């Protein structure tokens, strides 16, 4: 089975695991998914992530974050730029998610970063997803 959009699969696995109140989810690994996980951890949307080495295929275990009432910290996670319709923004038109309460994750020339980091680096790029 070929996967046409690995980022959408990554986001869907996190969304589904949180709806089922799972403590973690395993995702096939890639450099982009590791960087997305780093940004989500940096912004406290997930607790942690680890790389699991296996004989057949390596995987990325993402430990999900819940509040004190066992509600998911991620209320919404949405893919913006799709393989059929890419969405690019310049550094002066960076999106604001929920008026700064959420984040937009961008793929820039400086790597995969959040909108806040892209603003400090003064770079634009492809908007991968919104998280709130």
MOBEL-V30152 format. One record per run of one state. SS is the DSSP state (alpha for helix, beta for strand, coil for the rest). FROM is the first residue (numbers start at 1). TO is the last residue. If there is no record, write none. Layout:
ss=<SS;SS>
from=<FROM;FROM>
to=<TO;TO>
This chain:
ss=<coil;alpha;coil;beta;coil;alpha;coil;beta;coil;beta;coil;beta;coil;beta;coil;beta;coil;beta;coil;beta;coil;beta;coil;alpha;coil;alpha;coil;beta;coil;beta;alpha;coil;beta;coil>
from=<1;6;20;24;29;31;43;46;53;59;65;66;67;72;73;77;80;82;83;85;86;88;90;91;94;98;101;103;109;111;115;122;125;132>
to=<5;19;23;28;30;42;45;52;58;64;65;66;71;72;76;79;81;82;84;85;87;89;90;93;97;100;102;108;110;114;121;124;131;132>
